[in-house]
Amino acid sequence: MNKNKTHLCALLSTAIFATSVATLAPDAHAQQYTTDWLANTYGTLAAHVGNGARSMWVAPEGVIYTASFWDENEGGMAIYQNGKSIGSIGLHNEFQGGAITGNSTSIFAAMQAGTAYGSGTVGRYNRASGQRDLTINVSASKSISRADVITGLATQNALLYASDFPGNRVRVFTTDGAWQRDIPIASPGALALDSAGNVWVAQMSAGTIVEFSPTGAQLQTIQMPAGAQPSALYVDASTGLLMVGDEGPDMNIKLYSLAGVPTLTGTFGVTGGYLDTTTGTKGQVGAKRFTRITGIGKDTAGNLYVLNNPWGGAWDLGRNGGTDIHAYDPNSNLLWKLQALNFEGVAAPDPATDATLFYSGTAIFTGTAGGTFVANTVDPFTYPNDPRLNMNDTQRDEHFGQLASVGGNRILVASGQNPAIFYFFHFNPASGYIAIPDGSLPGTLFNTKIAVTGGFCIDSKGDVWAGLDRTNHIYHYPLSGFDGTGKPSWGPAITLSTPMSARPITRIVYQPESDTMILAQGLAGNWDWTAMNGHIEVYHGWGAGNRTPGPVINLTSANPKSMAAAGNYLFVGYVHTVPNIDVFDLTTGQQVTTLINANPATMDVGNDVDSMYGLRAYLTSSGQYVITKDNYNGSSVVVQRWTP
């Protein structure tokens, strides 16, 4: 416990509030706010770290190339050097993301299923111009989008090696695309080439790495420890070691000597990675507390680069846990990090720390100016059925976090961009930062199968409010309490008729401290349940039985999409228009101010709020309001801190 408290204090000490203040005076109030960001190393679009890098190649001079399935605001192949972005290649949706390699003149990357060439194709790109100048047909499987077809790429001299996973073979081409030979091997993955021209092939699920000669003859096999999953390979010519990223429970890099019979000679990184409890809190990330290692490389100066994908999957592979690149000097000291840990998601201010920590659906952050990545809350080994790992989930991700803290017990609700289902999690001291899955709404946890299309709210006391599909009722599930492990439970639904003047509702916010209910009306007719029509009703004394709204707020800005409330204020964001957040007084219904961007030279705030629950709000003990907003353009979370 002392170690955990020490770590938390260190995190709290980093939370120095933003430096740029803007003053607006639309009414008699004095309005001051600062604009900041979390979850990306850099806040501007030009400098921001790209979304969801899934593979990496490091050039000898230390230029880093990563491949992503999707990056909203730049090419899917991002380029970095010395801890900064130096450009990108291709379209934002051009690459599958799972495999990349290069040489002095070219970069080779697996193409995406949605392209004209398909997911069984490798594209060659000129490093100087960034233009594609060749495509190479590797696999007959061209239309697979939710998994990688080409699972490994490597080059040496004039040869290109490519793992055709469904084809159960490694294919060898010249770098100009002329086929040379096939090497049969089941389920091939990551590839690496040693100085003798032998190719090492990872078989992730089997926990093995198989060596083949330049002519394709099978040589030696490394059987890794039980549970190991080799996810990235790199042959370090300077040491003669094969470096193996292990995506299994060890979460480290294993070092094998290639002199004679391959021998495990050491490891790099904490064994157990971010789940280790001897060097930190379970779930806590750090310089050598790796998550999911997906890329390894070195430059000629001896610097080591490690690419992580924090856990939290998604069906399109582009909205996974994010980009997390660590650079180390030859003495294994951390040089810098590049992180993009959010795409279509938002992090909720944590009431238990008075908005010092922020919880997304899969991660925890703190600090300012990009902030600090504190923890990955997903444990894929203890909870393999965690819905945040389900590639076949109906949502694109569960990166939107909502949070309640009741009597020292946190309840996390994770959902997607426009959700009809919400997933519930709890925490306890034994599990540290790991969010333990409890169930979902709809689901057996709440004894209903009806989708949530009429609004959702978990209030500050842990009660759940939901508009179930087309019932014209609000279902109130009172929190019953917590068991000895911190697991919450809820009582049967109390069913309340939705006021006629608010039907059909599409958003619900309830504030138990003031007994205030806020209902946003949706669209009638075809009833796009994800949209708001701009009519918002505020009910003071809802629990006491009041069903007469006052005030009623009719928004004048187009396309309202998300709303949140804290204290005496309502915060509204819009889609397809502006990134502004309008602030309304819940007593008078009048607009008080608009939060835009107090720091435009340092950061971007995105286009809009393209999600139903993309705003979160909290009133701190000092009287400051902390409002967070999704920014899919900059792969970040915008933080507005406003003092009325």
Sequence and secondary structure as in RCSB ss.txt:
>XXXX:A:sequence
MNKNKTHLCALLSTAIFATSVATLAPDAHAQQYTTDWLANTYGTLAAHVGNGARSMWVAPEGVIYTASFWDENEG
GMAIYQNGKSIGSIGLHNEFQGGAITGNSTSIFAAMQAGTAYGSGTVGRYNRASGQRDLTINVSASKSISRADVI
TGLATQNALLYASDFPGNRVRVFTTDGAWQRDIPIASPGALALDSAGNVWVAQMSAGTIVEFSPTGAQLQTIQMP
AGAQPSALYVDASTGLLMVGDEGPDMNIKLYSLAGVPTLTGTFGVTGGYLDTTTGTKGQVGAKRFTRITGIGKDT
AGNLYVLNNPWGGAWDLGRNGGTDIHAYDPNSNLLWKLQALNFEGVAAPDPATDATLFYSGTAIFTGTAGGTFVA
NTVDPFTYPNDPRLNMNDTQRDEHFGQLASVGGNRILVASGQNPAIFYFFHFNPASGYIAIPDGSLPGTLFNTKI
AVTGGFCIDSKGDVWAGLDRTNHIYHYPLSGFDGTGKPSWGPAITLSTPMSARPITRIVYQPESDTMILAQGLAG
NWDWTAMNGHIEVYHGWGAGNRTPGPVINLTSANPKSMAAAGNYLFVGYVHTVPNIDVFDLTTGQQVTTLINANP
ATMDVGNDVDSMYGLRAYLTSSGQYVITKDNYNGSSVVVQRWTP
>XXXX:A:secstr
 HHHHHHHHHHHHT    S  EEE SSSS EEEEEEEESBS  STTT   S EEEEEE TTS EEEEES  TTS 
SEEEEETTEEEEEES TTSEEEEEEEE SSEEEEEE TTSSS TTEEEEEETTT  EEEEEE  S     SS SE
EEEEEETTEEEEEETTTTEEEEEETTS EEEEEE SS   EEE TTS EEEEETTTTEEEEE TTS EEEEEE  
TT  EEEEEEETTTTEEEEEE STT SEEEEE SSS EEEEEES TTGGG SSSS TTB BTTB SSEEEEEE T
T  EEEEE  S   TTSTTSS EEEEEE TTS EEEEEEE  SS B EE GGGTSSEEE SSEEEESSTB EEEE
E   TTT TT GGG TT SSS   EEEEEEETTEEEEEEE SS S EEEEE  GGGTT  EEEEEESBTTTTB  
 EEEEEEE TTS EEEEETT  EEEEE EEEE TTS EEE   EEEE  GGG SEEEEEEETTTTEEEEEE   T
T  TT   SEEEEEETTTTT  S  SEEE  SS EEEEEEETTEEEEEESSS   EEEEETTT  EEEEE  S T
TT    S   STT EEEEE TTS EEEEEEETTTTEEEEEEEE 
